[in-house]
Amino acid sequence: MANSEKKPKTLKTLERHFKGVASHRRLQILLYVARHPDATVEILTEQLKCNFRTTSSHTQRLVTAGLLEKHYRGRGVLHTLTPYGVRFVSFINEFGNLR
């Protein structure tokens, strides 16, 4: 299916994406992963100065929202942006003038 033929997202799907970033901490995580692909929860916890369990919970919400992907490497779990995550980061940077 070509880009012009893609089905539009449902409002429910859009809600899931927007709820995924409905936290300043999740926005921080999304922006950090955009700059540092393959970040682990340990790295995010250290860099964002946040509790490990809180960071883990937020990354899981971003995965559920379809904005982050988990990649298992040995015992580590690396996080990268999904294509929708990339688009959201672009939107956040443009909307918030955060560059």
ZAPA-396069 format. One line per 2 residues: their letters; for each residue z, y, x of N, C-alpha, C, O. Coordinates in steps of 0.001 Angstrom, whole numbers. Layout:
BEGIN
a	Z/Y/X/Z/Y/X/Z/Y/X/Z/Y/X | ... $
***
This chain:
BEGIN
ma	0/-1178/845/0/0/0/0/1244/893/880/1373/1744 | -922/2130/734/-1021/3352/1534/81/4333/1139/655/4234/54 $
ns	370/5286/2035/1413/6281/1777/1222/6977/438/2188/7196/-292 | -17/7325/113/-271/8046/-1137/-69/7165/-2364/24/7663/-3486 $
ek	-1/5841/-2142/143/4923/-3262/1569/4393/-3403/1826/3565/-4277 | 2505/4849/-2563/3880/4371/-2640/4501/4759/-3970/4252/5838/-4509 $
kp	5326/3839/-4487/6035/4139/-5729/7106/5189/-5455/7773/5144/-4421 | 7269/6124/-6370/8330/7115/-6173/9701/6451/-6278/9877/5454/-6978 $
kt	10655/7022/-5573/12025/6509/-5619/12631/6798/-6988/12337/7813/-7620 | 13471/5891/-7417/14192/6122/-8667/15322/7114/-8398/15725/7317/-7253 $
lk	15815/7714/-9443/16941/8635/-9296/18167/7901/-8771/18958/8469/-8019 | 18326/6643/-9165/19457/5845/-8691/19368/5635/-7179/20380/5703/-6482 $
tl	18165/5380/-6676/17986/5201/-5240/18265/6503/-4506/18916/6498/-3461 | 17784/7611/-5037/18069/8911/-4428/19568/9193/-4419/20098/9727/-3445 $
er	20245/8835/-5501/21696/9016/-5571/22384/8240/-4451/23301/8755/-3811 | 21944/7003/-4210/22541/6168/-3156/22378/6837/-1799/23319/6860/-1006 $
hf	21190/7384/-1520/20958/8065/-246/21854/9297/-111/22482/9503/927 | 21908/10112/-1163/22705/11337/-1089/24198/11060/-1017/24920/11763/-311 $
kg	24668/10057/-1727/26088/9704/-1630/26416/9189/-232/27538/9337/253 | 25428/8588/400/25632/8084/1759/25987/9174/2742/26708/8920/3707 $
va	25500/10377/2524/25796/11487/3437/26784/12483/2836/26920/13602/3331 | 27459/12084/1789/28375/12992/1087/29747/13060/1764/30779/12974/1099 $
sh	29746/13213/3072/30977/13341/3840/30623/14008/5167/29618/13668/5791 | 31445/14947/5588/31160/15601/6866/31188/14603/8013/30443/14752/8982 $
rr	32036/13587/7914/32125/12581/8976/30854/11735/9013/30356/11422/10094 | 30326/11363/7858/29088/10581/7837/27916/11414/8343/27019/10891/9003 $
lq	27924/12702/8036/26893/13585/8577/26991/13630/10104/25974/13589/10796 | 28215/13713/10624/28410/13703/12073/27860/12419/12685/27166/12454/13701 $
il	28169/11298/12065/27710/10002/12572/26190/9944/12557/25574/9533/13541 | 25587/10349/11459/24136/10309/11336/23477/11176/12409/22510/10748/13040 $
ly	23988/12382/12618/23427/13277/13621/23656/12753/15035/22792/12906/15898 | 24811/12138/15282/25095/11575/16604/24140/10417/16906/23575/10341/17997 $
va	23968/9530/15950/23084/8380/16150/21636/8848/16334/20871/8209/17057 | 21259/9936/15699/19911/10478/15885/19685/10877/17345/18593/10693/17884 $
rh	20718/11423/17977/20618/11853/19377/20897/10728/20358/20428/10763/21496 | 21664/9724/19921/22080/8620/20791/21868/7283/20072/22827/6679/19589 $
pd	20617/6822/20001/20363/5532/19331/21152/4414/19999/21494/4501/21178 | 21429/3391/19254/22180/2222/19719/23654/2516/19975/24292/1836/20779 $
at	24195/3516/19301/25624/3808/19419/26426/2719/18724/26040/2225/17665 | 27529/2356/19325/28441/1386/18718/29545/2141/17984/29693/3352/18151 $
ve	30308/1433/17182/31440/2062/16488/32441/2581/17518/33042/3637/17323 | 32622/1834/18621/33555/2271/19663/33117/3609/20259/33933/4509/20456 $
il	31819/3726/20544/31293/4982/21098/31440/6113/20085/31869/7212/20437 | 31088/5847/18831/31216/6863/17788/32662/7314/17643/32936/8507/17517 $
te	33578/6365/17659/35004/6675/17532/35453/7602/18653/36150/8589/18415 | 35052/7278/19864/35441/8070/21028/34808/9464/20998/35494/10467/21195 $
ql	33508/9520/20753/32790/10788/20804/33147/11731/19655/33186/12947/19837 | 33404/11174/18482/33708/12000/17313/35208/12173/17094/35643/12851/16164 $
kc	35989/11542/17974/37457/11635/17914/37973/11289/16519/38642/12083/15857 | 37634/10079/16107/37976/9604/14779/38590/8213/14893/38394/7527/15896 $
nf	39314/7804/13894/39923/6487/13834/38836/5404/13755/37824/5582/13078 | 39054/4289/14450/38076/3204/14480/37769/2683/13079/36602/2521/12723 $
rt	38790/2423/12292/38570/1875/10947/37817/2856/10061/36965/2455/9268 | 38129/4139/10194/37435/5158/9422/35962/5209/9822/35079/5255/8966 $
ts	35711/5199/11115/34337/5229/11617/33572/4005/11147/32423/4114/10719 | 34199/2851/11225/33569/1608/10785/33214/1673/9301/32126/1263/8895 $
sh	34127/2183/8510/33895/2320/7069/32730/3272/6791/31883/2994/5942 | 32694/4381/7502/31616/5355/7300/30262/4793/7733/29257/5018/7058 $
tq	30226/4070/8846/28946/3490/9269/28473/2467/8240/27278/2371/7965 | 29402/1708/7674/29024/730/6662/28432/1430/5426/27461/951/4841 $
rl	29018/2549/5043/28480/3303/3902/27072/3818/4193/26215/3830/3309 | 26837/4242/5430/25506/4709/5806/24500/3562/5830/23328/3756/5505 $
vt	24950/2379/6209/24084/1201/6166/23754/877/4712/22593/637/4378 | 24758/869/3854/24559/599/2431/23615/1627/1803/22827/1294/918 $
ag	23700/2865/2260/22839/3926/1733/21408/3826/2258/20526/4558/1810 | 21183/2923/3206/19843/2744/3739/19459/3758/4798/18273/3967/5055 $
ll	20460/4398/5424/20192/5431/6414/20432/4962/7849/19865/5520/8789 | 21266/3945/8016/21525/3347/9330/21195/1865/9277/21270/1229/8226 $
ek	20825/1324/10447/20617/-115/10594/21574/-627/11656/21889/69/12621 | 22026/-1853/11460/22851/-2518/12460/21977/-3509/13220/21147/-4206/12638 $
hy	22186/-3552/14533/21504/-4528/15380/22582/-5244/16174/23344/-4616/16909 | 22642/-6538/16024/23661/-7319/16718/23151/-7728/18088/22086/-8335/18209 $
rg	23915/-7394/19120/23590/-7775/20478/24829/-8384/21107/25757/-7678/21502 | 24827/-9711/21193/26035/-10379/21671/27161/-10124/20698/27030/-10371/19499 $
rg	28267/-9629/21219/29400/-9300/20351/29341/-7858/19861/30150/-7448/19028 | 28390/-7096/20374/28287/-5684/20003/27384/-5462/18806/26471/-6241/18535 $
vl	27659/-4386/18105/26833/-3977/16969/26332/-2571/17264/27115/-1626/17364 | 25013/-2448/17402/24394/-1171/17704/23848/-559/16420/23386/-1275/15532 $
ht	23902/749/16326/23438/1448/15128/22259/2343/15467/22283/3077/16455 | 21229/2274/14638/20067/3150/14765/19713/3681/13383/20140/3138/12363 $
lt	18931/4744/13368/18486/5309/12098/17375/4462/11500/16540/3918/12222 | 17370/4356/10196/16243/3771/9487/15182/4869/9357/15462/6027/9668 $
py	13990/4533/8910/13009/5600/8664/13528/6661/7687/13247/7848/7857 | 14277/6243/6675/14861/7222/5749/15954/8039/6435/16124/9222/6143 $
gv	16687/7413/7336/17696/8128/8114/17067/9224/8949/17607/10325/9050 | 15916/8922/9553/15186/9917/10347/14786/11097/9462/14916/12255/9858 $
rf	14303/10790/8271/13884/11863/7351/15088/12694/6905/14984/13913/6766 | 16236/12037/6679/17426/12770/6279/17911/13684/7396/18313/14817/7136 $
vs	17877/13204/8632/18281/14040/9766/17369/15250/9870/17832/16363/10118 | 16095/15037/9684/15143/16147/9708/15477/17159/8614/15481/18366/8853 $
fi	15758/16653/7417/16132/17520/6301/17429/18275/6603/17518/19476/6349 | 18418/17590/7133/19716/18207/7448/19515/19320/8480/20049/20419/8332 $
ne	18746/19023/9521/18505/20032/10555/17772/21237/10002/18098/22375/10340 | 16784/20996/9156/16021/22101/8589/16857/22887/7579/16890/24117/7611 $
fg	17524/22173/6695/18316/22813/5639/19516/23551/6214/19838/24660/5789 | 20174/22923/7188/21377/23512/7764/21127/24358/8980/22056/24947/9532 $
nl	19844/24431/9420/19509/25190/10606/20421/24799/11774/20993/25657/12446 | 20547/23464/12004/21519/22940/12962/20959/22633/14343/21719/22164/15191 $
r	19755/22851/14610/19158/22463/15900/19917/23048/16997/19576/22841/18162 $
***
